[in-house]
Amino acid sequence: MYEMKQQNQAAPMVIKSATFITSAAKAEQFITPTKPMIAVCGKSNVGKSSFINMLANRKKLAKTSSEPGRTRLVNYFDFGEFILADLPGYGFARVSKGEKEKWAKTLDQFFKNKDSIAHVFMLVDARHDPTADDVQMIEFLHYHTIPFTVTLTKADKLSKMKLKEHIKAIAADLYLGEKNLLATSSETGYGKNDVLGKIRSVIDILNTPVELEEDEEEDEVEDKIE
């Protein structure tokens, strides 16, 4: 088994249950989460459903298909401490231009409410170079300052040496540091704890109350006196 571990990673979250909530086809149907929301995005056939099932430790929570491009809706799941939103896959060639535009509009509308999104896991196939759509998605997340982690899927399809090479190459293509990428395999469970550790870190930060430093408090008091 591979031994590339993330540094300073929080202890992995324990998922006790995961259930399907609802699907949304348009912005009016998007839910307003009452707890942190984690989004999962990626090109069609990258393995989003398998990735979600791995996290949930369930085989059929998210429906998988051998035919790319079946996820046309935003699917919401309750993972206990957070809501997971499975977004429509992008970049599938065998759909009409109109269908592609519809998916793009759904994604754009979803990310408009970025304050409700705690973190995004953007999935990329570990075996291949990032596509132009992947690069565009990264640029979109950067532009809108939405926190994200690039997560490589299907790592079990590569040898340890090849995986290391691909991580380095993909990181360079996306102008990211290698430590910003997490490699996973839904077949073997490799990388699952790294992802759950990242989610734990995100939620812990959100739940940490913001406290003013003593110096800042003193400055505020002085401002009021003046």
N, C-alpha and C positions, 0 to 999 in steps of 0.2 A: 504494500500500500504506500502511496505517496506520503511524503513527510513535510510538505511545504505548508507551514502554519503561519497564521497571521500574528503579528507582534501586538502586545498590549490589548488583546481581544478580551472582551468581557466573557464571563461564564455563559455558555449557551442557554438560551431560554428553553424551558420545558413546555412543550405543547401538550396540554391535557385533553383538549378536544378541538375540533374544527368542523364547522358546519356551513353549508351554503345559505346565503341570505336571500339574494335576489339578483336579477339581471337588469341592465339598463341599456336602452337603445338610443336614448337622446338625453340631453342635458337636464331636462325637466325630471328625469327619472333617477338622476344621480342621488345617492344618499348623502346626508350630512352626518358624518361620523361623530360619535360621542366619545371615542377613544382614538389613539393614534392610528393612522391609516398608512399601510405600506402598499405601494403599487409595484406590479411586475409587468414589464414591457419587453418587447423583442420582436424580431422578424418572424414571419410565419414559419412553423416547423422547427423553431429553435429549441422547443421542449418546455414551454411555459407550464402546460398542464402537468407534465411529469415532475417539474420542479416544485410546483405547489403541492402535489401529492406526496412528494418526498418530505417536505417540511411538515405536513400534516400527519405523516406516517399512515396514510391511507391510500389505497390503490385507485379508488374511483371517485374521490371528492371532486376533482376537476376532470371533466371529460377529455380524454385524449383521442386523437384520430390520426390515421395514417395519411389522411388527405389534408395538406396544408390549407390554411386560410379559413378554417371553420369558425374560429372565434371572432364573431362580428359584434359582440356586445361587451360591455363592461360587466364582469361577473364579480360579485362581492361575497367574501367569506368571513365568518367570524372565527378568529383564532384565539379567543379568550381575552388576552391583554391587548390585542390589536385587530383591526380590520384589514384584510388583504383584498386589494382590487386587481383583478386579472384583466389587462387591457387588450383590445384587439391587436392581433399580429399585423405587422406592416411588411411591405415589400414582396407580396406574393404576385408572381407574374401572370398567373392564369385567371385573373379577375378583370372585369371591365374597368375602364378609367373612372367611370362614375362611382363604382363600388370602392375603388381606392380613395377617391376624394371623400366619400362618405366616412370611411374609416379614419382618414386624416382629420376630418372635421370633429369626429367623436373624440379623438385623442387631444386635439387642440382645446376643445371645450372642457375636457376633464382637467387638463393642466392649468386652465385659467384660474381655477380655484386652488392655487398652489398652497395657500396657507393651511389647507386641510390635509396636505400630504406630508407625512413625516419623513419618508424616504422612498426612493425608487431603486429597485433592482432591475438593471437593464441587462437582459440576457444576450449573450453572443456565443455562437458555436465555437468551441475550443479548437475544432479541426480546421477552420477556414479563416481567411482574412476577413476583417469587418467589411460589410457592404457599404455602398454609398448611403443607403438608408440608415445604417447604424451610425455612421459619422454624423449625418444630419440630426439624428436623435440626440447624440451627445452634445452637439452644438446648441440644440434647442434647450436641453436641460441646463447647460452652462449659461446661456443667455438669460434664462428665467430664474437663475440661481436656485434651482431645485436640487437638494442633496441627493446623490445617487451613488451606487456601487455597480461597476461592471462585473457581471457574474458569468463565468464561462461554463457552458453546459457540455455534456457528453465527454468529460475528461477521461472516462474509462476507455474510450476508443483510441487513446494515444498512450505510448510508452511514457515512463517517467521522464526520460530525456527529451522526447518530442514535446511533451506537455510544457516542460520548462522553456523550450525554444519558442513554442507558440505563445506562451504568456508574454515573453519578452517582446516578440514581434507585434502582437496585438496591442500591448501597452504603448509601443512606439507609434503604431498607426493611429492610435487614439489620443496621443500626446498625454499619456498618463504614466505615473510611476507603477512599477510592477506590483507594489504592495496595495495598489488601489483596485487590483483585480482579485476575485475569488474564483477558484476553479471548483467545479462540482460535478457529480455524476448521480443522476436519479436511479441508475441501475445498481450502484454499489453503496450509495449513501455518502460517498466521499465529499467532503466539504460542507455537509449539512450543518455540523456544529459551528463552523466558521460563519455561516449565514445566520444561524440562530444567535450566535454571539454578537454579530453586528446589530441584529434587531434589538437584542437586549440593551446594547450600548445606546442605540437611538432612543429607546423608550425611557431608559434611565435618565438621559440628558433632559428629555422633555418633562420628566416628573421632578427634576431638581429645581427647587424654588430659586428664583433669581434674587440674590441678596446684594445690597450695596456694600462696597468696601468701606471701612471706617473713614478713610480719607474723603471718599465721595459723600458720605453722610455729613461729615464736618463741613464740606464745601456747601452742601445744600442748606445747612443751618445758617452759615455765614451769609449766603445769598438772601435768605429770608430776613435776617437782621438788617441788612443794608437796604 
